[in-house]
Amino acid sequence: MSPTRPDTAGMTVAPEDELHRAFVRLFRRLKRMSTMGGLDPALAAVLHELGCTGPIRVSVLAEAMRLDQSTVSRHVSALEQARLVERLDDPDDRRAALLSMTPAGRRRLATILEERRAIFRAATADWSDADRARLAGLLDRMVRALDSVDRPTTTHHEIVEHS
């Protein structure tokens, strides 16, 4: 990335602004390209996290996803209604339940993951394996860096209100 420079409107553009713009463009493009297996992206994210963790309590799932438990509970309810997720008795605590994917949930997640693979395969078809590995490494480095940074105290809603 280049050092701070003016953009077309004469505003100062820092390297982190360019990085933010690149990520926004990337995520918007991916959202337009992916059907998410017919699921809302938030539901697909919960299903994916369950696929990575296996049976898990709602509270632990919310913590892992860095979301409010009530938000995750609503998503889980929608996934239960779609018969993609079910609650199982927690063998360690009879008062608690574990969330688990149903066979239909596993099939839906497999469809979503294959669609994502196909998108990335097509987008990087003319890239070398080294370029793909370098990008994956940089993105992983970014995730680790973001994990080490405290979450901002300002909410998305507050930012939009003051824009």
VEXDREN-2710 file (C-alpha; in Angstrom, 1 decimal):
% VEXDREN-2710
k/r/px/py/pz
1/MET/0.0/0.0/0.0
2/SER/1.1/3.5/-0.7
3/PRO/1.7/6.2/2.0
4/THR/-1.0/8.7/2.8
5/ARG/-2.2/10.4/-0.4
6/PRO/-5.2/12.5/-1.5
7/ASP/-8.1/10.7/-3.2
8/THR/-10.2/12.1/-6.1
9/ALA/-12.1/14.4/-3.8
10/GLY/-8.9/15.7/-2.2
11/MET/-9.5/13.8/1.0
12/THR/-6.5/12.1/2.7
13/VAL/-6.3/8.4/2.1
14/ALA/-4.2/6.4/4.5
15/PRO/-3.1/2.8/3.8
16/GLU/-5.7/1.5/6.3
17/ASP/-8.4/3.3/4.3
18/GLU/-7.3/1.5/1.2
19/LEU/-7.3/-1.8/3.0
20/HIS/-10.8/-1.1/4.4
21/ARG/-12.1/-0.2/0.9
22/ALA/-10.6/-3.4/-0.5
23/PHE/-12.2/-5.6/2.2
24/VAL/-15.6/-3.9/1.7
25/ARG/-15.4/-4.4/-2.1
26/LEU/-14.3/-8.1/-1.5
27/PHE/-17.1/-8.8/0.9
28/ARG/-19.8/-7.1/-1.2
29/ARG/-18.7/-9.0/-4.3
30/LEU/-18.6/-12.4/-2.4
31/LYS/-22.1/-11.6/-1.0
32/ARG/-23.5/-11.0/-4.5
33/MET/-21.8/-14.2/-5.9
34/SER/-22.8/-16.6/-3.1
35/THR/-26.3/-18.0/-2.6
36/MET/-25.3/-19.2/0.9
37/GLY/-27.2/-22.4/0.2
38/GLY/-30.4/-20.3/0.3
39/LEU/-29.7/-19.1/3.8
40/ASP/-29.4/-15.6/5.2
41/PRO/-25.7/-14.9/5.6
42/ALA/-26.0/-14.7/9.4
43/LEU/-27.6/-18.1/9.6
44/ALA/-25.0/-19.5/7.3
45/ALA/-22.3/-18.1/9.6
46/VAL/-23.9/-19.8/12.6
47/LEU/-24.2/-23.1/10.7
48/HIS/-20.6/-22.8/9.6
49/GLU/-19.4/-22.2/13.2
50/LEU/-21.4/-25.2/14.4
51/GLY/-19.7/-27.2/11.6
52/CYS/-16.3/-26.2/13.0
53/THR/-17.0/-26.7/16.6
54/GLY/-19.4/-29.6/16.8
55/PRO/-22.0/-29.8/19.6
56/ILE/-21.8/-26.6/21.6
57/ARG/-23.9/-24.5/24.0
58/VAL/-25.5/-21.3/22.7
59/SER/-23.5/-19.2/25.2
60/VAL/-20.2/-20.7/24.0
61/LEU/-21.3/-20.3/20.4
62/ALA/-22.1/-16.7/21.0
63/GLU/-18.8/-16.1/22.6
64/ALA/-16.9/-17.8/19.8
65/MET/-18.7/-15.7/17.2
66/ARG/-18.3/-12.6/19.3
67/LEU/-22.0/-11.9/19.1
68/ASP/-24.7/-11.2/21.7
69/GLN/-26.3/-14.4/23.0
70/SER/-29.8/-13.2/22.2
71/THR/-28.7/-12.6/18.5
72/VAL/-27.3/-16.1/18.3
73/SER/-30.4/-17.6/20.0
74/ARG/-32.6/-16.0/17.3
75/HIS/-30.4/-17.4/14.5
76/VAL/-30.4/-20.8/16.2
77/SER/-34.2/-20.7/16.4
78/ALA/-34.4/-20.0/12.7
79/LEU/-32.0/-22.9/12.0
80/GLU/-34.1/-25.2/14.2
81/GLN/-37.2/-24.3/12.3
82/ALA/-35.5/-25.1/9.1
83/ARG/-34.5/-28.4/10.7
84/LEU/-30.8/-27.7/10.1
85/VAL/-29.9/-27.6/13.9
86/GLU/-31.2/-29.5/16.8
87/ARG/-30.8/-29.4/20.6
88/LEU/-29.3/-32.3/22.4
89/ASP/-29.1/-33.0/26.1
90/ASP/-25.7/-31.9/27.6
91/PRO/-24.2/-35.0/29.2
92/ASP/-22.3/-32.8/31.6
93/ASP/-25.3/-30.7/32.7
94/ARG/-28.9/-32.0/32.4
95/ARG/-30.2/-28.4/32.7
96/ALA/-28.3/-27.3/29.5
97/ALA/-28.6/-28.2/25.9
98/LEU/-26.0/-28.6/23.2
99/LEU/-26.6/-27.4/19.6
100/SER/-25.8/-29.8/16.9
101/MET/-26.3/-29.9/13.1
102/THR/-28.8/-32.3/11.8
103/PRO/-27.9/-34.4/8.7
104/ALA/-29.8/-31.8/6.6
105/GLY/-27.7/-29.1/8.2
106/ARG/-24.5/-31.0/7.4
107/ARG/-25.6/-31.3/3.8
108/ARG/-26.6/-27.6/3.6
109/LEU/-23.2/-26.6/5.0
110/ALA/-21.4/-28.9/2.5
111/THR/-23.3/-27.2/-0.3
112/ILE/-22.3/-23.7/1.0
113/LEU/-18.7/-24.7/1.3
114/GLU/-18.5/-26.2/-2.1
115/GLU/-20.1/-23.1/-3.6
116/ARG/-17.4/-21.0/-1.8
117/ARG/-14.6/-23.3/-3.1
118/ALA/-15.9/-23.0/-6.6
119/ILE/-16.0/-19.2/-6.4
120/PHE/-12.4/-19.0/-5.1
121/ARG/-11.2/-21.6/-7.6
122/ALA/-12.7/-19.6/-10.5
123/ALA/-11.4/-16.3/-9.2
124/THR/-7.8/-17.6/-8.7
125/ALA/-7.7/-20.0/-11.7
126/ASP/-4.8/-18.2/-13.3
127/TRP/-3.0/-17.6/-10.0
128/SER/0.1/-19.6/-9.0
129/ASP/-0.1/-21.9/-5.9
130/ALA/2.4/-19.6/-4.3
131/ASP/0.1/-16.5/-4.8
132/ARG/-2.9/-18.4/-3.4
133/ALA/-0.8/-19.5/-0.4
134/ARG/0.6/-15.9/0.1
135/LEU/-2.9/-14.4/0.1
136/ALA/-4.2/-17.1/2.5
137/GLY/-1.2/-16.4/4.8
138/LEU/-1.8/-12.7/4.8
139/LEU/-5.5/-13.1/5.4
140/ASP/-4.8/-15.5/8.3
141/ARG/-2.3/-12.9/9.7
142/MET/-5.0/-10.2/9.5
143/VAL/-7.5/-12.5/11.4
144/ARG/-4.9/-13.1/14.1
145/ALA/-4.1/-9.4/14.3
146/LEU/-7.8/-8.6/14.6
147/ASP/-8.3/-11.2/17.3
148/SER/-5.6/-9.5/19.3
149/VAL/-7.2/-6.0/19.1
150/ASP/-10.0/-5.0/21.5
151/ARG/-13.4/-4.5/20.0
152/PRO/-14.3/-0.9/19.5
153/THR/-16.7/0.6/22.0
154/THR/-18.6/2.5/19.3
155/THR/-21.3/0.4/17.6
156/HIS/-22.0/0.2/13.8
157/HIS/-25.3/2.0/14.4
158/GLU/-23.6/4.9/16.2
159/ILE/-21.0/5.3/13.4
160/VAL/-23.8/5.3/10.7
161/GLU/-25.8/7.9/12.7
162/HIS/-22.9/10.3/12.9
163/SER/-21.9/9.9/9.2
END
